[in-house]
Amino acid sequence: MALAGLGHNGGPTLESGGSWRRHCWSRARADLLPTLPLEVLRTRVRRAAELGLDYRTYASVRAATGHDVVAFLFSSNALRVMPGQEMPADRSERLGRIGAERIGLAQGRLAPEDLLAAAQGLLAAAHPAPRPFAGWSEQRHLLRAALGRIPSDRVILMGEGWLEREWSQAARFAACLEADRYMRAG
């Protein structure tokens, strides 16, 4: 079988036997996946609910990282906090129900202490967010400083937009979720 060359779109093979190889691969993958005991499954469903996540999202994070989620990192955009404003009631109500550490990232002209004040005690800490278009090493350094000793693969970033998704990639977070979708789900 020849390797795909430059410009190949990775589509299905046109050689004979492709469906058999796909079947064998699917079967081998299914045999590798563990069957969880019912009590473990119930515990994970409860944990997903504590975090405010649907089970599918929680399970995919667990499968990708092998770890539980221990913290959420919220951008000030995700929390809808601007200089001189308090956090909207729907955001603060949702934030208060999360069963994990909550850390804020103050963006733009918003100071970390102002974000903490606007969150009214619902954030454990707040730190400056990476500036727009900062290099990955600068982003990673600021985000790691915000987490302290928390491993990044146990953190979910709640953000809005492509800049914050880039932070997630730079810091190697467990996941990056759109804040509006998460806030509406609860």
C-alpha positions in Angstrom: 0.0 0.0 0.0 1.5 3.4 -1.0 1.6 6.2 1.4 -0.5 9.3 0.8 1.5 12.0 -0.9 1.5 15.8 -0.8 -2.0 17.2 -1.3 -3.8 14.0 -0.3 -6.9 14.8 1.6 -6.8 11.7 3.8 -10.0 10.4 2.4 -10.9 6.7 2.3 -8.7 4.3 0.4 -9.9 3.2 -3.1 -7.9 -0.1 -2.8 -9.8 -3.3 -2.2 -10.1 -4.5 1.4 -10.7 -1.0 2.8 -13.9 -2.0 4.5 -12.3 -5.1 6.1 -9.4 -3.1 7.5 -11.9 -0.5 8.9 -13.9 -3.3 10.5 -10.7 -4.8 12.0 -9.6 -1.4 13.3 -13.0 -0.7 14.9 -13.1 -4.1 16.5 -9.6 -3.7 17.9 -10.5 -0.3 19.3 -13.7 -1.5 20.9 -11.7 -4.4 22.6 -9.2 -1.9 24.0 -11.8 0.4 25.6 -12.7 -0.7 29.2 -16.1 -1.5 30.3 -16.7 0.6 33.4 -18.4 -0.8 36.4 -21.8 0.7 37.1 -20.7 2.4 40.3 -17.8 4.1 38.6 -20.1 5.3 35.9 -22.5 6.7 38.5 -19.7 8.5 40.3 -18.5 10.1 37.0 -22.0 11.2 36.1 -22.3 12.8 39.6 -18.9 14.5 39.1 -19.9 15.8 35.7 -23.0 17.3 37.3 -20.9 18.9 40.1 -18.8 20.6 37.5 -21.8 21.7 35.5 -20.8 19.6 32.4 -22.8 17.2 30.4 -21.5 13.6 30.8 -20.3 13.4 27.2 -18.0 16.4 27.6 -16.7 15.3 31.0 -16.1 11.7 29.7 -14.2 13.0 26.7 -12.0 15.2 28.9 -11.3 12.2 31.2 -10.6 10.0 28.2 -8.2 12.5 26.6 -6.2 13.4 29.8 -6.7 10.4 32.1 -7.5 12.9 34.9 -10.4 14.5 36.7 -11.1 18.2 36.2 -10.0 20.2 39.3 -10.2 23.8 38.1 -11.9 26.2 35.7 -10.2 29.2 34.2 -12.6 32.0 33.2 -11.7 34.9 31.0 -13.3 38.2 31.9 -15.0 38.1 28.5 -16.6 34.8 29.5 -17.8 36.3 32.7 -19.1 39.4 31.0 -17.1 41.7 33.3 -15.9 45.0 32.0 -14.1 47.8 34.0 -16.5 49.4 36.5 -19.2 46.7 36.1 -20.4 43.8 38.2 -20.8 40.3 36.9 -24.3 39.6 35.5 -26.5 37.7 37.8 -26.8 34.6 35.5 -23.0 34.3 35.4 -22.5 34.6 39.1 -25.3 32.2 39.9 -23.8 29.6 37.6 -20.3 30.2 38.9 -21.4 29.6 42.4 -22.6 26.1 41.6 -19.3 24.8 40.2 -17.7 22.1 42.4 -14.0 22.9 41.4 -11.6 25.8 41.9 -12.4 28.9 39.8 -9.7 31.3 38.6 -10.2 34.5 36.6 -8.2 36.0 33.8 -8.6 39.8 33.5 -8.4 41.0 30.0 -7.7 44.4 28.5 -8.0 47.4 30.9 -9.6 45.3 33.6 -7.3 44.8 36.6 -7.3 41.4 38.3 -8.4 42.9 41.6 -11.4 44.5 39.8 -12.3 41.1 38.4 -12.2 39.6 41.9 -14.4 42.4 43.2 -16.9 42.0 40.4 -17.0 38.2 41.1 -18.0 38.9 44.7 -16.0 36.0 46.2 -16.8 33.4 43.5 -13.3 33.3 42.2 -10.4 31.9 44.2 -7.9 34.2 42.4 -7.6 36.5 39.4 -4.6 37.1 37.2 -3.8 39.2 34.1 -4.7 37.4 30.8 -2.2 37.2 28.0 -2.3 40.2 25.7 -3.8 39.8 22.2 -1.4 38.3 19.7 1.2 37.4 22.3 3.5 34.6 21.4 2.8 31.1 22.7 5.7 31.1 25.2 4.4 34.4 26.7 0.8 33.0 26.8 2.0 29.7 28.4 4.0 31.6 31.0 1.1 33.8 32.1 -1.4 31.0 32.1 0.9 28.7 34.1 1.5 31.5 36.6 -2.3 31.8 37.0 -2.6 28.1 37.8 0.2 27.8 40.3 0.7 24.2 41.1 -2.4 22.9 39.3 -1.5 20.7 36.3 -2.8 22.3 33.1 -4.3 19.0 31.8 -6.7 19.1 34.7 -8.1 22.6 33.8 -10.9 23.6 31.5 -10.7 27.1 30.0 -14.0 28.9 29.6 -13.6 31.5 27.0 -15.1 33.3 24.0 -13.5 33.5 20.6 -10.4 32.2 18.9 -7.9 34.1 21.1 -8.9 32.2 24.1 -8.9 28.9 22.2 -5.3 29.7 21.3 -4.5 30.1 25.1 -5.9 26.6 25.6 -3.6 25.2 23.0 -0.6 27.2 24.2 -1.1 26.0 27.9 -2.2 22.5 27.0 -5.4 22.7 29.0 -7.7 19.7 29.2 -10.4 21.5 27.1 -11.6 24.9 26.0 -15.4 25.4 26.1 -17.5 28.3 24.9 -18.7 30.2 27.9 -22.2 31.0 26.5 -22.9 27.3 25.8 -21.7 26.3 29.3 -23.6 29.1 31.1 -26.9 28.2 29.3 -26.5 24.5 30.0 -27.0 25.0 33.8 
